[in-house]
Amino acid sequence: MVLRRGPLVVGQVDFQVCQVCRCGYLRKISVDGAAKGYGIGTRTVLKLYRRYPGLTWYTTTQYDTAGTFWQKIARRTDGAFTENHDGACEHMKINRRG
Ligand SMILES: [Zn+2]
C-alpha cells in the first residue's frame, strides 16, 4: 500500500492479514524524508488497526524511529502491536518461504 500526502507519494507500508488466525503483520512502514514529522506513519498504522477490527497485530521494528514511534502507537492502541520478527502465524511463514 502506497502512502500519499495530497498528490504526492510519500512512503509505503507492507503488511499482511491472515483471516484464518485473525491476525495482522506489519512488516515495514517507511515515510520519505521530506514527509517525515507529519504523523503520516502513525496515522497509517492507526488506520490499519481500525480497518481490521479484532485482529491481533504483530510487527517488526524496522522503522527509522522505531522506539518512540511504537511507544506512541502502543499508547493509542492499548499495546495492540507486538514485536515479532518471524511473521504473525504459520500461514505467513509458509507464504514467505514460498
Ligand atoms: Zn494464519
Boltz pocket constraint, residues with backbone or C-beta under 6 A from the ligand:
constraints:
  - pocket:
      binder: B
      contacts: [[A, 18], [A, 19], [A, 20], [A, 21], [A, 22], [A, 89], [A, 90], [A, 91], [A, 92]]
      max_distance: 6.0
